[in-house]
Amino acid sequence: MKSNPSHLTAMHRYLSLACGTGLGLCCMSPGAAVAAPPPESTAAPTPEKMNVDPSARIEALIAHIGGMNKAKFIRNGSEYDAASAAKFLRAKWDKQRAEIHSPEDFIAKVATKSSTSGKPYQIRLENGEQTECGPYLSGVLKKLEGKGDKDK
């Protein structure tokens, strides 16, 4: 995959901060760690204050899916592993990129349901619980942006 280095830098910084490692490292896929540039200050900025390209947040969502090795992804009645699901979502995003302006657009237009059948995409988690992909990724996005679980 050819990438713009400045885009990767923003994505790596976002993933590093979103993962909360504080070390500038974040696992993007099984066994792969990406070194992110050090933050400009010692205190990590909140994701809301970060000037991050929306595609970096979409990349973080795809990386999250790709890292769910013990989950199964169900699309139109067929099961797929995490790597296949991430590859499929990336390809679907690439085809619709002109229509996707935010991570919320990505979730709604790419990662929620089949454009062929209209059936919602499902995720069967490691514990056997099955959930719809759209709401699941919305929850992941809230956590990445520091907005999740504040009311609990």
N, C-alpha and C positions, 0 to 999 in steps of 0.2 A: 504494500500500500504506500503510495507516494503521499507525503504530507508536507504541509508548510511548517517549517521549524518554529516560527513564532506562534502558530496555532498549537503545536505540541507543547511548547513552553507554557502557554496559558492553561492547557488541559492538565499538564503534569502538576502545575502549581495548585490548580483547583482540586485535583484528585488527592494531592498530598494533604492539603488543608481539610478537605472533606473527610478523609479517612482519619484525621486526628492523630497522625503518628507523631507530629512535631519534629520528625527527623528528616522530612523531605522525601520519604519513601512511601509508595503505595503499591500494593499488588493490583495489577490490572488484569492479569490472567494467571492461571495456576503456574507457580514457579517463576513468574516474571516480576521483577521490581523495577520501578522507574525512578531515577533520581530527579528530583525537582530542584530548581534553583532555590537558594535560601531566601526566606522572606526578607523584605526590605527593612523590617524592624523586628525586634525580638518578640513582640506580641503579634500573633497571627491575626490578620484582619478577619472580621466576620464575613461570611460569604455574601451577605447583602451589600457590603461595602466594596466587595471585589469587583473590578471592572473586567468581568470574564465574558468572553465570547459565548453566546448560548450554545454553540456546538460543543464546547468543552463540557457543559453540563449534560448534554445528550451523550457524549462519549462516556461520561461517568456512569450514566444509566446502562448503556450497552456493556460497559466493563463489569458492572454489578451483575447483570444477567449472565455474562460469560463466566463469571466466577462462581456461579451457583452449581457446582459440580454434582451435588447429590439430588438436585431437583430435576423434574421432568417438565417439559414445556409442551402443552397440548394445543395443536393448531389443526382445526378442521377434523378432529377425531384421531389424529396421529400424534404419537409422542416423539419428542426430540430431546437431545441432550443440550446442555448449556451452551457449548461451543456452536452447535448448529443453530440454536435459537438466536444467539448474538449475531452470527453471520447473516441470518435471514433478516433480522431487524435492521442491520446496517445496510443491506442491499435494498430493502424497502425504503429506508430513509434516503438513500442515494437517488432512487427513482423519483421521490417526492420532495427533494430538498428545496425546490423553489417555493413550495407551499408551507414549509416548516420554518417558523421564525423564533421558536422558543421551545424549551423542554416540554412545556404543557402541550404545544402543538404536536410534538413528537409522540407524546403519550396518546393523545386523542386520535391522531391521524395515522399513526404507524403501529403503535404497540398495544392497542386496545382490542381490535377485532379484525377479522379477515375481510379484506376488501372484496374477496370472491364470494364468500358465503354469508358474510355478516355475523358469523358466530364469534363470540368473544374468545380471545386467547386465554388459556388457563395455565397456571403454574401449580404443579404438585410438589409441595415442599418436602424436605427431608423427613419431617415428622408425619407425612401422609396427608396433611391438610392441603386442600385444593382451593385456590383463590383465583380471581380474575386478574390478569396481568396489568390492566390499566390502573385500577385502584392500588394494586401492590406497588407499581412504579411511582404513582403519585405520593405514596407514603415514603418511598425511598428518596424521592426528590425533596420532600419536606425535611427529611433528616439531613440530607446533603446541604441544604440551605440553612440549617440551624433552626428550623421552624417546627420540628416534630417533637412530640411528647412533652410539650411545655405545660399542658393542662393536667397532666397526670401526676 
